[in-house]
Amino acid sequence: MKISKRIVSIVMAMCMLLGGVISANAAKYEARIGHLESAQQPRNIGLLKVAKLVKERTNGDVEFKIFPSSQLGNQRQMNEGVQFGTIEGTVSPAAFLGGFNPAVSIMDLPFLLPTDRAQAQEIRQGALGKALLKSFDSRGFKAVATWPDGRKNFTSNKPLTTVESYKGQRFRVMDSKILIEQFAAIGASAIALPFGELYTSLQNGVIDGEENPLDTIASMKFYEVQKYLVLSEHGAMEDFFLFNPAWWNSLPENYQKIIVDTLMEVMPSVEANKEQAQKDALVVIKKAGVKVSPLSDADRETMRNLMYPKTKAAYLERAGSEGEELIKLYESEYKRIVK
């Protein structure tokens, strides 16, 4: 069957027109952003909101494509991908960044942030927070913001009624000297175990307890193999937004500002969603029969006084003079804010 020249011309014109529309609608600056959490968790929900607002506010010029659930690799692979430019961005917990930037391990110090959320945000956004973001500049990253991602609490199969009751107990930690010293300071021992082995290790009595945010304790069903939980909120879980420097520097300054401002605008809703997730998790944990108790103000002060010197020394051993400057900033701000 013959196709007339007129039909061919019409088809070619339509293809050219469609191509022009696609080209016109294509983002000038596209960023693939990977992270570990599932699509249903607060971090991802917040990121999708940020992506929508950034696209609107840059008239479609900047488009974030969000990849949750380790779709772009584990956190180390994503961090390296940002450094090498194979992906444009990642949202990484501070706990996964110490090997790339020892300075950021200050976030592992127990009781670093006050329990009051407004005071914690003041420290996060103050001189310490800004210095921490800047510390990534020499490590192949552009860090632009932080988001809170919950607080760790203690659980155990043995009572945790007083500070003295922690003595002799064995707790699982991530492979961090700071966290090992955290438990040593109160007479407990810490064992670095892979996260995937934690449930079985608790079940078999290899360790007595662990530390995690409430939603993690619930989602991983650690409440099935733990009897006691203390609402200590001793460990701040912080997310860092990292971009490839070359990609970030390719953006006009006004677009950079839009991204940072939008991240800060969305942050309170993410924290609120995270707080609700903690409340929902606590209901599940209590229903399972776990004995839940608050950490008294007196025990909080005792723990902080015991843990801070040892964990600070472990941090400075690795972070050196850069860490000393950050500690000075932190101590000054903490003294000013927490009266």
LINBEL-V31859 format. One record per residue. N is the residue number from 1. RES is the residue in one letter. SS is DSSP state (H for helix, E for strand, - for the rest). PHI is phi in whole degrees, -180 to 180 (999 if undefined). Layout:
n	res	ss	phi
N	RES	SS	PHI
N	RES	SS	PHI
This chain:
n	res	ss	phi
1	M	-	999
2	K	-	-83
3	I	-	-110
4	S	-	-67
5	K	H	-60
6	R	H	-63
7	I	H	-64
8	V	H	-59
9	S	H	-63
10	I	H	-64
11	V	H	-61
12	M	H	-64
13	A	H	-66
14	M	H	-65
15	C	H	-63
16	M	H	-65
17	L	H	-64
18	L	H	-63
19	G	H	-62
20	G	H	-66
21	V	H	-66
22	I	H	-62
23	S	H	-64
24	A	H	-67
25	N	H	-89
26	A	-	-70
27	A	-	-70
28	K	-	-76
29	Y	E	-130
30	E	E	-107
31	A	E	-130
32	R	E	-89
33	I	E	-121
34	G	E	-107
35	H	-	-156
36	L	-	-89
37	E	-	-72
38	S	-	-73
39	A	-	-65
40	Q	-	-89
41	Q	-	-85
42	P	H	-55
43	R	H	-60
44	N	H	-69
45	I	H	-60
46	G	H	-66
47	L	H	-65
48	L	H	-64
49	K	H	-67
50	V	H	-61
51	A	H	-59
52	K	H	-63
53	L	H	-68
54	V	H	-63
55	K	H	-63
56	E	H	-64
57	R	H	-77
58	T	-	-108
59	N	-	54
60	G	-	84
61	D	-	-72
62	V	E	-114
63	E	E	-127
64	F	E	-96
65	K	E	-108
66	I	E	-95
67	F	E	-122
68	P	-	-82
69	S	-	56
70	S	-	60
71	Q	-	-63
72	L	-	-100
73	G	-	119
74	N	-	-72
75	Q	H	-65
76	R	H	-62
77	Q	H	-64
78	M	H	-69
79	N	H	-60
80	E	H	-66
81	G	H	-61
82	V	H	-68
83	Q	H	-60
84	F	H	-85
85	G	-	85
86	T	-	-78
87	I	-	-133
88	E	-	-90
89	G	E	-159
90	T	E	-150
91	V	E	-114
92	S	E	-118
93	P	E	-62
94	A	H	-57
95	A	H	-61
96	F	H	-97
97	L	-	-113
98	G	-	-59
99	G	-	-71
100	F	-	-93
101	N	-	-148
102	P	H	-56
103	A	H	-60
104	V	H	-73
105	S	H	-67
106	I	H	-58
107	M	H	-69
108	D	H	-78
109	L	-	-63
110	P	-	-68
111	F	-	57
112	L	-	-64
113	L	-	-102
114	P	-	-65
115	T	-	-69
116	D	-	-66
117	R	H	-66
118	A	H	-66
119	Q	H	-65
120	A	H	-63
121	Q	H	-67
122	E	H	-64
123	I	H	-70
124	R	H	-61
125	Q	H	-97
126	G	-	-87
127	A	H	-61
128	L	H	-64
129	G	H	-60
130	K	H	-66
131	A	H	-66
132	L	H	-65
133	L	H	-60
134	K	H	-66
135	S	-	-64
136	F	-	-81
137	D	H	-58
138	S	H	-89
139	R	H	-115
140	G	-	84
141	F	-	-131
142	K	E	-116
143	A	E	-91
144	V	E	-118
145	A	E	-169
146	T	E	-129
147	W	E	-127
148	P	E	-72
149	D	E	-135
150	G	E	100
151	R	E	-127
152	K	E	-81
153	N	E	-133
154	F	E	-90
155	T	E	-131
156	S	E	-162
157	N	-	-91
158	K	-	-117
159	P	-	-57
160	L	-	-126
161	T	-	-75
162	T	-	-136
163	V	H	-60
164	E	H	-65
165	S	H	-72
166	Y	H	-76
167	K	-	-61
168	G	-	84
169	Q	-	-80
170	R	E	-113
171	F	E	-119
172	R	E	-82
173	V	E	-135
174	M	-	-68
175	D	-	-74
176	S	-	-144
177	K	H	-64
178	I	H	-60
179	L	H	-70
180	I	H	-64
181	E	H	-69
182	Q	H	-56
183	F	H	-79
184	A	H	-60
185	A	-	-64
186	I	-	-114
187	G	-	82
188	A	-	-99
189	S	E	-111
190	A	E	-121
191	I	E	-122
192	A	E	-81
193	L	-	-131
194	P	-	-60
195	F	H	-58
196	G	H	-66
197	E	H	-98
198	L	H	-66
199	Y	H	-57
200	T	H	-64
201	S	H	-66
202	L	H	-69
203	Q	H	-63
204	N	H	-89
205	G	-	80
206	V	-	-62
207	I	-	-131
208	D	-	-93
209	G	E	-152
210	E	E	-158
211	E	E	-137
212	N	E	-164
213	P	-	-64
214	L	H	-60
215	D	H	-67
216	T	H	-71
217	I	H	-59
218	A	H	-74
219	S	H	-66
220	M	-	-91
221	K	-	59
222	F	H	-65
223	Y	H	-62
224	E	H	-71
225	V	H	-125
226	Q	-	-138
227	K	-	-105
228	Y	E	-130
229	L	E	-138
230	V	E	-112
231	L	E	-79
232	S	E	-89
233	E	E	46
234	H	E	-82
235	G	E	-118
236	A	E	-83
237	M	E	-99
238	E	E	-121
239	D	E	-99
240	F	E	-113
241	F	E	-90
242	L	E	-118
243	F	E	-121
244	N	-	-67
245	P	H	-58
246	A	H	-64
247	W	H	-65
248	W	H	-61
249	N	H	-71
250	S	H	-77
251	L	-	-79
252	P	-	-60
253	E	H	-59
254	N	H	-67
255	Y	H	-73
256	Q	H	-59
257	K	H	-65
258	I	H	-60
259	I	H	-63
260	V	H	-64
261	D	H	-62
262	T	H	-68
263	L	H	-59
264	M	H	-71
265	E	H	-68
266	V	H	-82
267	M	H	-51
268	P	H	-59
269	S	H	-70
270	V	H	-65
271	E	H	-63
272	A	H	-63
273	N	H	-65
274	K	H	-66
275	E	H	-63
276	Q	H	-66
277	A	H	-62
278	Q	H	-67
279	K	H	-63
280	D	H	-63
281	A	H	-66
282	L	H	-63
283	V	H	-61
284	V	H	-63
285	I	H	-64
286	K	H	-66
287	K	H	-62
288	A	-	-77
289	G	-	96
290	V	-	-71
291	K	E	-81
292	V	E	-108
293	S	E	-141
294	P	E	-78
295	L	-	-90
296	S	-	-66
297	D	H	-60
298	A	H	-66
299	D	H	-69
300	R	H	-61
301	E	H	-65
302	T	H	-62
303	M	H	-62
304	R	H	-62
305	N	H	-65
306	L	H	-78
307	M	H	-81
308	Y	H	-59
309	P	H	-60
310	K	H	-69
311	T	H	-72
312	K	H	-62
313	A	H	-63
314	A	H	-65
315	Y	H	-66
316	L	H	-66
317	E	H	-59
318	R	H	-98
319	A	H	-89
320	G	H	61
321	S	H	-65
322	E	H	-63
323	G	H	-66
324	E	H	-61
325	E	H	-65
326	L	H	-68
327	I	H	-62
328	K	H	-61
329	L	H	-62
330	Y	H	-62
331	E	H	-62
332	S	H	-66
333	E	H	-69
334	Y	H	-62
335	K	H	-63
336	R	H	-73
337	I	H	-86
338	V	-	-95
339	K	-	-96
